[in-house]
Amino acid sequence: MRNVQDAEILLGRILIAVLFLPSGIEKIMGWPGIVQYIAHDGGPVPLLSGIVAVICEVVVTALILLGVWVRPLALVLAIYTIGTALIAHRYWEAQVPAAILMQKINFYKNIAIAGGLLVLSAAGSGRFALRPDEENAEQFP
């Protein structure tokens, strides 16, 4: 049973990376544009916000994927994701019904992703990690 849970945690880490890594890489590739987008969208300190986004979406996500410091970093990514929902997906401010719906979907999607990240933070890295949690390290062959 433990191997199944560890495989599920690994799959969860992979699926989180599938979401965040491409987005972060796109931000790096279109750097000036993302800072302008954040400024236009009303994000705080656009340059700093862009840097935080890239660090969270690339560096933090890559470490989670590899299974390094999963508990604290999943918590960091959950907080980042909730912040993104509150800053970038303010459906309550949208005027057009289609925009309200799109922002509402994205807002609650981010909240759900944050929920999954909190579960990952509680579960830890599992055995299949470069740096398994202490309680899992003893189980390596």
C-alpha positions as CSV (number, residue, x, y, z in Angstrom):
1,M,0.0,0.0,0.0
2,R,2.8,2.4,0.8
3,N,4.3,2.0,-2.7
4,V,1.0,3.0,-4.2
5,Q,0.8,6.1,-2.0
6,D,4.4,7.0,-2.9
7,A,3.6,6.6,-6.6
8,E,0.5,8.8,-6.2
9,I,2.5,11.5,-4.5
10,L,5.1,11.3,-7.3
11,L,2.3,11.5,-9.9
12,G,0.8,14.5,-8.1
13,R,4.2,16.3,-8.1
14,I,4.6,15.6,-11.9
15,L,1.1,17.0,-12.6
16,I,1.8,20.1,-10.6
17,A,4.9,20.6,-12.6
18,V,3.0,20.1,-15.9
19,L,0.9,23.1,-14.9
20,F,3.5,25.5,-13.5
21,L,6.7,24.9,-15.4
22,P,5.5,25.8,-18.9
23,S,3.9,28.9,-17.5
24,G,7.1,30.0,-15.8
25,I,9.2,29.3,-18.9
26,E,6.8,31.3,-21.0
27,K,7.2,34.2,-18.5
28,I,11.0,34.0,-18.9
29,M,10.7,33.9,-22.7
30,G,8.4,36.9,-22.8
31,W,9.9,38.7,-19.9
32,P,9.2,42.4,-20.8
33,G,5.6,41.4,-21.7
34,I,4.8,39.7,-18.5
35,V,5.9,42.7,-16.4
36,Q,3.7,44.9,-18.6
37,Y,0.8,42.5,-18.2
38,I,1.2,42.5,-14.4
39,A,1.3,46.3,-14.4
40,H,-1.8,46.5,-16.7
41,D,-3.6,43.9,-14.5
42,G,-3.0,46.0,-11.4
43,G,-0.5,43.6,-9.8
44,P,1.7,45.1,-7.1
45,V,5.3,46.1,-7.9
46,P,5.2,44.5,-11.4
47,L,8.9,43.8,-11.7
48,L,9.1,42.2,-8.3
49,S,5.8,40.3,-8.9
50,G,7.2,39.0,-12.2
51,I,10.4,37.8,-10.5
52,V,8.4,36.1,-7.7
53,A,6.2,34.4,-10.4
54,V,9.2,33.1,-12.2
55,I,10.9,31.8,-9.0
56,C,7.7,30.1,-7.9
57,E,6.7,28.7,-11.2
58,V,10.1,27.5,-12.3
59,V,12.5,27.1,-9.3
60,V,10.0,26.1,-6.6
61,T,8.1,23.8,-9.0
62,A,11.3,22.1,-10.3
63,L,12.3,21.4,-6.7
64,I,8.9,20.0,-5.9
65,L,9.1,17.8,-9.0
66,L,12.5,16.5,-8.0
67,G,11.2,15.9,-4.4
68,V,13.4,18.4,-2.6
69,W,11.9,20.3,0.4
70,V,8.4,19.4,-0.8
71,R,6.6,20.2,2.5
72,P,7.6,23.9,2.8
73,L,7.8,24.6,-0.9
74,A,4.3,23.2,-1.6
75,L,3.1,25.5,1.1
76,V,4.9,28.5,-0.6
77,L,3.4,27.5,-4.0
78,A,-0.1,27.3,-2.4
79,I,0.2,30.8,-1.0
80,Y,1.5,32.1,-4.3
81,T,-1.4,30.4,-6.1
82,I,-4.0,32.0,-3.7
83,G,-2.3,35.3,-4.2
84,T,-2.5,34.9,-7.9
85,A,-6.2,34.2,-7.7
86,L,-6.8,37.3,-5.6
87,I,-4.7,39.6,-7.8
88,A,-5.2,38.3,-11.4
89,H,-8.7,36.7,-11.3
90,R,-10.9,39.3,-9.6
91,Y,-14.1,38.1,-11.2
92,W,-16.1,40.4,-8.9
93,E,-14.6,43.4,-10.8
94,A,-15.3,42.1,-14.3
95,Q,-18.1,43.9,-16.3
96,V,-18.8,41.5,-19.2
97,P,-20.6,38.2,-18.5
98,A,-18.1,36.2,-20.5
99,A,-15.2,37.8,-18.6
100,I,-16.9,37.2,-15.3
101,L,-17.3,33.6,-16.1
102,M,-13.7,33.2,-17.3
103,Q,-12.2,34.9,-14.3
104,K,-14.5,33.0,-11.9
105,I,-13.4,29.7,-13.4
106,N,-9.8,30.7,-13.1
107,F,-10.2,32.0,-9.6
108,Y,-11.7,28.8,-8.3
109,K,-9.3,26.7,-10.3
110,N,-6.5,28.4,-8.5
111,I,-8.2,27.9,-5.1
112,A,-8.5,24.2,-5.9
113,I,-4.9,23.9,-7.0
114,A,-3.9,25.6,-3.7
115,G,-5.9,23.0,-1.9
116,G,-4.0,20.2,-3.7
117,L,-0.7,21.9,-2.8
118,L,-1.7,22.0,0.8
119,V,-2.4,18.3,0.7
120,L,1.0,17.8,-0.9
121,S,2.6,19.9,1.8
122,A,0.9,17.6,4.5
123,A,1.9,14.4,2.6
124,G,5.5,15.3,1.9
125,S,7.7,14.0,-0.9
126,G,7.0,10.3,-0.6
127,R,9.8,7.8,-1.1
128,F,10.4,8.6,-4.8
129,A,12.3,11.8,-4.3
130,L,15.8,13.1,-4.4
131,R,15.4,14.2,-0.8
132,P,12.6,12.1,0.7
133,D,11.1,13.3,4.0
134,E,12.8,11.9,7.1
135,E,10.0,9.4,7.8
136,N,10.3,8.1,4.2
137,A,14.1,8.0,4.1
138,E,14.4,4.9,6.3
139,Q,12.3,2.9,3.8
140,F,14.8,3.2,0.9
141,P,16.3,-0.1,0.1
